[in-house]
Amino acid sequence: MNKNLPHIVEPLLTWFDCNKRELPWRRDKEPYHVWISEIMLQQTRIEAVMGYYARFLDALPDVESLSKVDDDALMKLWEGLGYYSRARNLKKAAVAIMDEYGGAFPQTYAELVKLPGIGEYTAGAIASICFDEKVPAVDGNVLRVIARVQGSKENVLLPQTKKTVTEQLKKIMPQRAGAFNEGLMELGELVCLPNGTPLCDSCPLNEHCTAYKKGLTEQLPVRVKKMKRRRADKSVLYLTSSDGRIAIEKRPDTGLLSGMYQLPNVEGFRTEEELRDILQEWGVEPIDITFTKKAKHVFTHIDWYMKAYHANVKKHHDHFIWVTADELKDSYPLPTAFQKLL
């Protein structure tokens, strides 16, 4: 462990006490509130989460209501946040809490990490913030802060690096473990910014920071990605019937965007003539087909490139669900990728 690390505890806690943001999930230490916020904040900015968090808690104020919610209603509440498996795992975990713990939230890291969708970071956050357990919560912000403090050139995308940092933080974890973990996250969010642009002059840890002293903030942390991204081209059809209804269909129960609804689509970029033939194979008779727009949507490992076409159709077909615009807006969770084409 770098000799600087033990010295960050007190200045970090002092800074956090004076600078922490007033966020809705910080108003109390209710584990349900912290849990929902932490899951929403995965892969999503705080500013984007605020409205979703309020709406979610208004509809599902506790574990019991979450455990009983209809799947489509849950997906509708999550619509636009992306990474929809997070929402499905929330419900699975709520059901487990009701069945295995009588509705009482587990209070230890060891029990929390067993729940669906609750990994090491989220379990550490809940256990420390809500129950004062002295356990780290290591996310990307924390890895960046610690890498710079220690001047570490280890690849922060490797699981071993995260494991090492977790073990190091366990050795310096103070009594106020929750405040320490939140302070590290907050520092990464507000001061120790990514992409070589940290606000070092206002950082409470600068006198203990190797990267600051040696001018390494642009080089650290080291992030080396091994994975190649895939590309998928899609032709998407916005089909409207004579009474103004829109065709949608449900995606498979497994895989990307599982269980969500989508606009009908086919792989590859197709000509209007090819799309007319495809529609007829589906039992739908198009009156006209018109190209409307292009869009791109980025997932974790794959990029969708989409071309959208609008078609007025003479004939309904039971293969699709035909809904009004209001029903689509209120009752059917449509992923952001397809909303971009409406």
C-alpha positions, 0 to 999 in steps of 0.5 A: 500500500502506498504510504500516502493512502492512510493520510487521506481519511481525515481531510476527505471526511472534513471536505465531504462534511462541508461540500456534499451535495444535497441529494434526495437519497441522502435525506435519510439512511433508509436502505431501500432509498440508497439501494434504488439510487445506487442501482439507477446511478450505475451507468447513468449521470446523477442529473439524469437520475433525479426525476426517475428516482422521484417517480419510481419512489412515488409509484413503488415506495417500499420493498413490498410494492416493488416485489408485487409490481407488474413487469410492464409497469416496472419497465415503463418506470425504468423507460429511458434509463437503459440497462433494463436488466437492472430493473428486472433484478431490482424486482427479483431482489425485492421478492427475495427480501420479502420471501427470505427476510420477511420484508426486512432489508438485510443489514450486512455486506455478506447478506446483501451481496447474495441478492440479485443485481447487488454486486460488491460495490452496491452491497458495500455502499448500502452496508456502509451508508445505512448500517455503518459496516466498515466495508469499501464501495469501489466504483470507477470514481473511487478507482480514479481517485486512488490511482492518482493518489498512489500514482498507480499505473495498474489497469483500473479496468482489470478485476484484480486492480479493483480487488487490490484497491478494495483490500487497501481501503479495508485497512484504512476504513474509518468508523464513519465508513459510509461518509468515507465511501461517499466522500471518495465517490463525491470527490471523483464526481466533483473534483478528481474528474476524468480525462486529465482535467481534475480540479487539483487546486481545490482538492483536499488530497492534493498534498497526499497525491502522487499524480498531482505532485509528479504531473501525472493526472493526464496519464492516470488512471490507466484504462486499457480496453481489450474488448472490440465493439460490434456494429449492427445495422437495422431497418426499423418499421414504424407501421400505422393502421388506418385507425392510427394505431402503431405496430409494436412487438415484444422482444424475447425474454433473454438477451439485449433489452429482454422483455421490452417492446420494440418497433418491428425491425430486420437486420441490415439496411434494406431497400424499400422494395425489400421492406415491402416484400418483408411486410407482405411475408408478415401478412401486412399490406403496405400502402406506402413506405417512406424513409424517415430518419437515421439514428445510432444507439450505443450499448455496452458492447454493440452499436446499433445503426438504424434506418427508419421507415414509415408505412401506412398499412391496410391490414392488421396482423395478429403478429403485432400488438397495435396500440394508440400513441397514448397507450405506447406512451403510458403503458408499453416500455419502449427502449430509448433506441426506438424512441429516437425513431418516433 
